[in-house]
Amino acid sequence: MSRWLYNSHGEPIAFISGQNAFSRTGKWLGQLEGDELWKGEYIGEIVNGDYLLARHSKPGYSKGVPSTPGTPGIPGVPGTRGGRGLPAGYTVIEFD
């Protein structure tokens, strides 16, 4: 079962399948390492359980880009949920 991630406005922006994150349209966004999302470089991290945000002071190094996985079936997009204010030091991430 896929798990959805939201922006700070409560809008579903990505889903997790295995250790990979995909946009709402199925575009591969990167691989999870713990709660951090990487695709060679830091993309963002899961905050408060299911919000995907980026730290302002993100790591300044690169990792190897893993092989692109096959795109899973796109699960039904959930409705919005309550928005939350951004925690200090974080910013919103935008995907297609």
Buried (B, 14 or more C-beta within 10 A) or exposed (E): EBEBBBBBEEBBBBBBBEEBBBBBEEEBBBBBEEEBBBBEEBBBBBBEEEBBBBBEEBEEEEEEEBEEEEEBEBBEEEEEBEEBEBEEEBEBBEBE
